[in-house]
Amino acid sequence: MLVLVVDSSTPAVTAALAEITADGVRLRVERCTVDARAHGELLAPQVAAALAEVGARTTDLAAIVAGLGPGPFTGLRVGLITAATMGQALGIPTYGVCSLDAIGHPAAAGEPVLAASDARRREVYWAVYDGAGERIAGPNVDVPAVAAERARDLGVTAMVGDGAHRYADVLGLPLRSEPRYPSAAGLAGLAAERVRAGAPSERLTPLYLRRPDAVAATARKPVLPGPQA
């Protein structure tokens, strides 16, 4: 089954195609561009380019897998809206995966690992994974010092992700270079069982973890000048 994989929860805008069979998951093509300011401009062309590279059409897709975040509001919603709209238009199921899982799960190699992505405002989105790659804490958003303290309490011995790179001095754990951003293969692998089983389509609910920077006004402002003294 040919599956589209998208993630826009970090500065890495990702579109990929994976072949999911009874025997495993094979990534056929992956397009990834790191640009924190161009999620909306990059994702759709990357989806089109990935399909063209393998000679496939959207009608060949059996499902769509999307990273749910956590991530900043503006970027994250691009991937989720794209996935939900395509799934509805094509009549195929959509499945969500925590984007941090696609960083921490592949990085876990027999020891607990902290996965962290940049949350801006000098904070990180983070989660902890045991040696088997199962999430045991998070996802949360905190200043790096809080994430580091929680990670040490859970016996973490390594860290991974863009947030870990940015705040390596504060987090103070051995740094693994990859994956720095959510892995398309990881996202596909974590959704593979649902794809194979033909599970019902899921609502793609974003993991924002905090309110967006821009909020609607709660009260109307007067547009006419007040009485003059």
Secondary structure, 3 states (H helix, E strand, C coil): CEEEEEECCCCEEEEEEEEECCCCEEEEEEEEEECCCCHHHHHHHHHHHHHHHCCCCHHHEEEEEEECCCCCHHHHHHHHHHHHHHHHHHCCCEEEECCCHHHHHHHCCCCCEEEEEECCCCCEEEEEECCCCCEEEEEEEECHHHHHHHHHHCCCCEEECHHHHHCHHHHCCCECCCCCCCCHHHHHHHHHHHHHHCCCCCCCCCCCCCCCCCCCCCCCCCCCCCCCC
